[in-house]
Amino acid sequence: MTESLPDRLSVDPKSPFHDADLLAKGIGIRFNGEERTTVEEYCVSEGWIRVAAGKALDRRGRPITLKIKGEVVPYLLNSA
């Protein structure tokens, strides 16, 4: 793999950890050995992911998220 993935990445454009170019390439997350497709943000060094809590929204219209701790392994979907 020629490009290393960041320690922390977010899909929220307002976050300082957002990287649109990297997200456009496609990032997959394996969390505790299972593929997760609904990850909003992750941090490898701290070992957590954020996922949406159903369809609930906060007062600014963004999804309410839950932080779940465990083993996080990010990878590129289209590494070819």
Protein Blocks (a to p, Z undefined) as FASTA:
>chain_A
ZZdcdfbdcfbfkbmkbcfklmmnopaddeehiacfkbfbdcfklopadddehjadcfko
pacddddddddddddfblZZ
